[in-house]
Amino acid sequence: GEVAAHFFDAVVGQARAAGVLSDEHFTVDGTQLEAWASLKSFRARDAGPTGPPDDPGNPSVDFHGERRRNDTHASTTDPEARLHRKGGGKEAKLAYLGHVLLDNRHGLVANVCVTHATGTAEREAAVLMADASIAPGGTLGADKSFDAAAFVRHLRVLEITPHVAQKQHSAIDGRTTRHAGYAVSQRKRKLVEQVFGWMKTVGGLRKLRYRGGRRVDWTVTFAAAAYNLIRLRTLLRPT
């Protein structure tokens, strides 16, 4: 884990030394990372011992009528994974959340981390990464899931302007959205999907290969560093 962090920081430092990493305008977002654990392993914490499975390789499990929640159930394969639904109508999966802070100028990853898959994890991780990587006076773009009063308040304490997409009853108003920079942030924030797409296809993170939050975190950190190296190859290519 320490190697992954130092390697990522060295790549970011190279980008900063080359003058291609902004310290002002950023985007934040999170993505669901499917854990290396089956839903069949998600069982009640107080469940007693069970008999031998009918098929050791793929046992039959009947969940009919059982309400399964993270506070009462846990995976026997990866206890740190959480049952998480990406959105309404989506299938719930055992997962972690990967979070990225993206530089708006050239689409470089300025910070990255992994958390448990909870309803508030994206905003909590965003505040931590913003505090570590964005100087006062900067901006942070994000989608509607970040339009929450507490999150906006945290950013204002850090003297960072919240360029979040607005919900119907928004925590930001015309004092923020009237500026041209807000519209630019809304266009630029879609760049973060390129990072997640690359990580899950080329980076091999569509389904995790390791169990436990620490291992997942260093895997995602290495993937972010590799993505930055590919971007730097393009950005620093002699013309």
C-alpha positions as CSV (number, residue, x, y, z in Angstrom):
1,G,0.0,0.0,0.0
2,E,2.8,2.4,0.8
3,V,4.5,1.6,-2.5
4,A,1.3,2.3,-4.4
5,A,0.8,5.7,-2.6
6,H,4.5,6.7,-3.2
7,F,4.3,5.7,-6.8
8,F,1.1,7.6,-7.4
9,D,2.5,10.7,-5.7
10,A,5.7,10.5,-7.8
11,V,3.6,10.4,-11.0
12,V,1.5,13.4,-9.9
13,G,4.7,15.2,-8.9
14,Q,6.1,14.6,-12.4
15,A,2.9,16.1,-13.9
16,R,3.1,19.1,-11.6
17,A,6.8,19.7,-12.4
18,A,5.9,19.6,-16.1
19,G,3.2,22.3,-15.6
20,V,0.3,20.1,-16.8
21,L,-1.5,19.7,-13.5
22,S,-3.9,22.5,-12.3
23,D,-4.2,23.4,-8.7
24,E,-7.4,25.4,-9.2
25,H,-10.2,23.5,-11.0
26,F,-11.2,19.9,-10.3
27,T,-14.0,17.3,-10.7
28,V,-14.9,14.6,-8.2
29,D,-16.9,11.4,-8.6
30,G,-17.1,7.8,-7.4
31,T,-17.7,4.5,-9.0
32,Q,-18.9,1.1,-7.8
33,L,-16.2,-1.6,-7.8
34,E,-17.7,-5.1,-7.7
35,A,-16.1,-7.1,-4.9
36,W,-14.6,-10.6,-5.4
37,A,-17.4,-12.1,-3.4
38,S,-20.7,-13.8,-4.3
39,L,-24.1,-12.6,-3.1
40,K,-24.4,-16.2,-1.8
41,S,-21.7,-15.3,0.8
42,F,-23.8,-12.5,2.2
43,R,-25.3,-14.0,5.3
44,A,-26.8,-13.0,8.6
45,R,-24.1,-12.1,11.2
46,D,-25.9,-14.1,13.9
47,A,-26.6,-17.1,11.7
48,G,-25.7,-20.4,13.2
49,P,-23.7,-23.1,11.5
50,T,-25.1,-24.6,8.4
51,G,-25.0,-28.1,7.1
52,P,-22.7,-29.2,4.3
53,P,-23.5,-27.5,0.9
54,D,-25.2,-29.5,-1.8
55,D,-22.5,-28.4,-4.2
56,P,-19.2,-27.1,-2.7
57,G,-18.3,-25.2,-5.8
58,N,-21.7,-23.5,-6.3
59,P,-24.0,-24.2,-3.4
60,S,-27.7,-23.4,-3.6
61,V,-28.9,-20.6,-1.3
62,D,-32.5,-19.5,-0.9
63,F,-32.9,-15.8,-0.1
64,H,-36.6,-15.7,-0.7
65,G,-38.4,-13.6,1.9
66,E,-35.2,-12.6,3.6
67,R,-34.4,-8.9,4.1
68,R,-30.7,-8.5,3.8
69,R,-29.0,-5.3,5.1
70,N,-25.4,-4.3,5.8
71,D,-26.1,-3.8,9.5
72,T,-27.4,-7.3,9.9
73,H,-25.5,-9.3,7.2
74,A,-21.9,-9.6,6.0
75,S,-20.0,-11.5,3.3
76,T,-18.2,-14.6,4.6
77,T,-15.8,-14.2,1.6
78,D,-15.0,-10.5,2.0
79,P,-16.4,-9.1,5.2
80,E,-15.4,-5.5,4.3
81,A,-17.5,-5.5,1.1
82,R,-20.9,-3.9,1.4
83,L,-24.2,-4.5,-0.4
84,H,-24.6,-1.5,-2.7
85,R,-27.1,-0.5,-5.4
86,K,-25.7,1.9,-8.0
87,G,-29.0,3.6,-8.6
88,G,-32.8,3.0,-8.8
89,G,-33.7,-0.1,-10.6
90,K,-30.1,-1.4,-10.5
91,E,-29.0,-4.7,-9.2
92,A,-27.5,-4.7,-5.7
93,K,-23.9,-6.0,-5.6
94,L,-21.2,-6.6,-3.0
95,A,-18.9,-3.7,-3.7
96,Y,-16.5,-1.0,-2.7
97,L,-16.5,2.6,-3.9
98,G,-13.5,4.1,-5.8
99,H,-13.2,7.9,-5.7
100,V,-11.2,10.1,-8.1
101,L,-10.3,13.8,-8.0
102,L,-9.7,14.9,-11.6
103,D,-7.8,17.9,-12.9
104,N,-10.1,19.8,-15.3
105,R,-7.3,21.1,-17.5
106,H,-5.8,17.9,-18.8
107,G,-7.9,15.2,-17.2
108,L,-5.2,13.9,-14.8
109,V,-6.0,12.1,-11.6
110,A,-4.9,14.4,-8.7
111,N,-6.1,12.2,-5.9
112,V,-7.7,8.7,-5.5
113,C,-9.0,6.6,-2.7
114,V,-11.3,3.6,-1.9
115,T,-14.0,3.5,0.8
116,H,-16.8,1.2,2.0
117,A,-19.9,1.4,-0.3
118,T,-22.2,3.6,1.8
119,G,-24.7,6.3,0.9
120,T,-22.5,9.2,2.2
121,A,-19.0,7.8,1.2
122,E,-18.8,9.8,-2.0
123,R,-19.3,13.1,-0.4
124,E,-17.0,12.3,2.6
125,A,-14.2,11.1,0.3
126,A,-14.6,14.2,-1.8
127,V,-14.1,16.5,1.1
128,L,-11.0,14.7,2.2
129,M,-9.5,14.7,-1.3
130,A,-10.4,18.4,-1.8
131,D,-8.8,19.4,1.5
132,A,-5.6,17.6,0.5
133,S,-5.3,18.7,-3.1
134,I,-7.2,21.9,-3.9
135,A,-5.9,25.3,-2.9
136,P,-8.3,27.9,-1.4
137,G,-10.0,29.7,-4.2
138,G,-10.3,26.6,-6.4
139,T,-13.5,25.0,-7.7
140,L,-14.9,21.5,-7.5
141,G,-17.4,20.1,-10.0
142,A,-19.6,17.2,-9.3
143,D,-23.0,15.6,-10.2
144,K,-26.3,16.0,-8.5
145,S,-25.6,13.4,-5.8
146,F,-23.2,15.9,-4.3
147,D,-25.8,18.7,-4.1
148,A,-26.2,18.4,-0.3
149,A,-26.1,21.2,2.2
150,A,-23.5,19.6,4.4
151,F,-21.2,18.9,1.5
152,V,-21.5,22.5,0.2
153,R,-20.9,23.9,3.6
154,H,-17.7,21.8,4.1
155,L,-16.3,23.1,0.7
156,R,-17.1,26.7,1.6
157,V,-15.2,26.2,4.9
158,L,-12.2,25.1,2.8
159,E,-12.7,28.2,0.6
160,I,-13.5,26.0,-2.4
161,T,-16.4,26.9,-4.7
162,P,-18.9,24.0,-5.1
163,H,-19.7,23.7,-8.8
164,V,-22.2,20.8,-8.3
165,A,-25.0,20.0,-10.6
166,Q,-28.3,21.3,-9.1
167,K,-31.2,19.3,-7.8
168,Q,-34.7,20.8,-7.7
169,H,-34.1,22.1,-4.2
170,S,-30.4,23.0,-4.5
171,A,-27.9,23.8,-1.9
172,I,-26.3,26.4,-4.3
173,D,-28.0,29.3,-6.0
174,G,-27.4,32.0,-8.7
175,R,-24.5,33.5,-6.8
176,T,-22.5,30.4,-7.9
177,T,-24.3,29.3,-11.1
178,R,-24.3,32.7,-12.8
179,H,-20.5,32.6,-13.4
180,A,-19.1,31.3,-16.6
181,G,-16.8,29.0,-14.7
182,Y,-19.7,27.0,-13.4
183,A,-20.8,26.1,-16.9
184,V,-17.2,25.1,-17.8
185,S,-17.1,22.8,-14.7
186,Q,-20.3,21.1,-15.7
187,R,-18.9,20.3,-19.2
188,K,-15.5,19.2,-17.8
189,R,-16.9,16.9,-15.1
190,K,-17.9,14.3,-17.7
191,L,-14.2,13.7,-18.3
192,V,-14.1,11.6,-15.1
193,E,-16.1,8.8,-16.8
194,Q,-13.1,8.3,-19.1
195,V,-11.0,7.5,-16.1
196,F,-13.5,5.0,-14.7
197,G,-14.0,3.4,-18.1
198,W,-10.3,2.9,-18.6
199,M,-9.8,1.5,-15.1
200,K,-12.6,-1.1,-15.6
201,T,-11.5,-2.2,-19.0
202,V,-7.8,-1.7,-19.5
203,G,-7.0,-1.4,-15.8
204,G,-8.9,-4.7,-15.0
205,L,-11.1,-3.3,-12.3
206,R,-14.5,-4.3,-13.7
207,K,-14.5,-7.0,-11.0
208,L,-11.9,-6.8,-8.2
209,R,-9.3,-9.5,-7.9
210,Y,-8.4,-8.9,-4.2
211,R,-10.3,-8.9,-1.0
212,G,-10.2,-6.4,1.8
213,G,-10.2,-2.6,1.7
214,R,-6.4,-2.1,1.9
215,R,-5.7,-4.4,-1.0
216,V,-8.5,-2.8,-3.1
217,D,-7.2,0.6,-2.3
218,W,-3.7,0.0,-3.5
219,T,-5.0,-1.8,-6.6
220,V,-7.1,1.3,-7.5
221,T,-4.2,3.6,-6.7
222,F,-1.8,1.7,-9.0
223,A,-4.5,1.9,-11.8
224,A,-4.9,5.7,-11.3
225,A,-1.1,6.1,-11.6
226,A,-1.0,4.0,-14.8
227,Y,-3.8,6.1,-16.3
228,N,-1.8,9.3,-15.5
229,L,1.3,7.9,-17.1
230,I,-0.6,7.2,-20.3
231,R,-2.0,10.8,-20.3
232,L,1.4,12.2,-19.6
233,R,2.8,10.3,-22.6
234,T,0.4,12.2,-24.7
235,L,0.6,15.5,-23.0
236,L,4.5,15.6,-23.0
237,R,5.0,14.2,-26.5
238,P,7.3,16.5,-28.5
239,T,5.5,18.4,-31.2
